[in-house]
Amino acid sequence: MKKILVVDDEEHIRQLYQEELEDMGFEVTSVPGGAEALAAMDGTKFDLVTLDMRMKGMDGIETLRKMKEKDKTLPVIIASAYEEYKQDFGSWCSEAYIVKSSDMASFRDTIKKILG
C-alpha cells in the first residue's frame, strides 16, 4: 500500500484529505507543520506528500526545500488556497500545484496521475 504524507495546519483540511486518500486505498499520515513532516520522514518512506504553503513556523517553501534535501525523488503536491505561490521559484520543484477547493476531483486526479 502506498503511503502519503499530508501536511496542513488546518485540521479540517487534514481530515478531508485523509478521508479522500484512504477511500482511494492509500495509507495516510497527517501532520500540522513542516517540522512534524520532516520528523515523520525520518521514520517512514513516503510515496507522495501534499503540502500546504502558509503554515505557522516553517512555511511550505522551506519545508519543500528540506524535504527535497532528504529525498530528491519524493513527489510533492503543493495544495494551497493561494495561487500566488505558483509563481514562487521555490515551488517549482514540486510535481504539481493545486488550489484548495471543495471539489476534490482535481485533487484525486492529480494524485492518480502521479502515483498511477
C-alpha positions as CSV (number, residue, x, y, z in Angstrom):
1,M,0.0,0.0,0.0
2,K,1.4,3.4,-1.0
3,K,2.0,5.9,1.8
4,I,1.0,9.6,1.6
5,L,2.0,12.4,4.0
6,V,-0.5,15.2,4.3
7,V,1.0,18.5,5.7
8,D,-1.5,21.2,6.5
9,D,-2.0,23.4,9.6
10,E,-5.8,23.3,9.2
11,E,-7.2,20.2,11.0
12,H,-10.4,20.0,8.8
13,I,-8.3,20.0,5.6
14,R,-6.0,17.2,7.0
15,Q,-9.1,15.2,7.9
16,L,-10.7,15.8,4.5
17,Y,-7.6,14.8,2.6
18,Q,-7.0,11.8,4.8
19,E,-10.5,10.5,4.2
20,E,-10.3,11.1,0.4
21,L,-6.9,9.4,0.2
22,E,-7.9,6.4,2.4
23,D,-11.0,5.9,0.3
24,M,-8.6,5.8,-2.7
25,G,-6.7,3.0,-0.9
26,F,-3.7,4.8,0.4
27,E,-2.1,4.7,3.9
28,V,-2.1,8.3,5.2
29,T,-0.1,10.1,7.8
30,S,-1.2,13.7,8.5
31,V,0.8,16.4,10.4
32,P,0.2,20.1,11.1
33,G,3.5,21.6,10.1
34,G,6.9,21.4,8.4
35,A,8.9,20.3,11.4
36,E,6.5,17.4,12.1
37,A,6.6,16.4,8.4
38,L,10.4,16.3,8.4
39,A,10.3,14.2,11.6
40,A,7.8,11.8,10.0
41,M,10.1,11.4,7.0
42,D,12.9,10.1,9.3
43,G,10.9,7.0,10.2
44,T,8.9,6.3,7.0
45,K,9.4,6.3,3.3
46,F,6.5,8.1,1.7
47,D,5.4,7.8,-1.9
48,L,3.9,11.3,-2.1
49,V,3.4,14.4,0.0
50,T,0.6,17.0,-0.1
51,L,1.9,20.3,1.3
52,D,0.2,23.5,2.4
53,M,2.1,26.8,1.8
54,R,1.0,29.0,4.7
55,M,1.8,27.4,8.0
56,K,3.0,28.6,11.3
57,G,6.7,28.2,11.9
58,M,8.3,26.7,8.8
59,D,6.4,27.7,5.7
60,G,5.7,25.4,2.7
61,I,8.6,26.7,0.6
62,E,11.2,26.0,3.4
63,T,9.5,22.6,4.1
64,L,9.6,21.6,0.5
65,R,13.3,22.5,0.2
66,K,14.2,20.5,3.3
67,M,12.1,17.5,2.1
68,K,13.9,17.5,-1.3
69,E,17.2,17.6,0.6
70,K,16.2,14.4,2.4
71,D,14.7,12.7,-0.7
72,K,15.1,14.5,-4.0
73,T,12.8,11.9,-5.8
74,L,9.9,12.4,-3.4
75,P,6.8,13.7,-5.3
76,V,5.3,16.7,-3.6
77,I,2.0,18.3,-4.5
78,I,1.5,21.8,-3.2
79,A,-2.1,22.3,-2.1
80,S,-2.7,25.9,-1.3
81,A,-5.6,28.3,-1.1
82,Y,-3.3,31.0,-2.6
83,E,-2.4,31.0,-6.3
84,E,0.5,33.5,-5.9
85,Y,2.8,30.7,-4.6
86,K,2.6,29.2,-8.1
87,Q,5.0,32.0,-9.2
88,D,7.4,31.5,-6.4
89,F,10.6,29.9,-7.7
90,G,10.8,27.7,-4.6
91,S,7.6,25.9,-5.5
92,W,8.8,24.9,-8.9
93,C,10.5,21.7,-7.7
94,S,7.0,20.3,-6.7
95,E,5.3,17.9,-9.1
96,A,2.0,19.7,-9.1
97,Y,0.3,22.8,-7.7
98,I,-3.4,22.7,-6.9
99,V,-5.6,25.3,-5.4
100,K,-7.7,24.1,-2.5
101,S,-11.3,23.6,-3.4
102,S,-14.4,21.9,-2.1
103,D,-14.4,20.0,-5.4
104,M,-12.0,17.1,-4.7
105,A,-11.9,15.9,-8.4
106,S,-8.7,17.8,-9.2
107,F,-7.0,16.6,-6.0
108,R,-7.9,13.0,-6.8
109,D,-6.9,13.3,-10.5
110,T,-3.5,14.8,-9.6
111,I,-2.8,12.0,-7.1
112,K,-3.8,9.3,-9.6
113,K,-1.7,11.0,-12.3
114,I,1.5,11.0,-10.1
115,L,1.1,7.6,-8.4
116,G,-0.6,5.8,-11.2
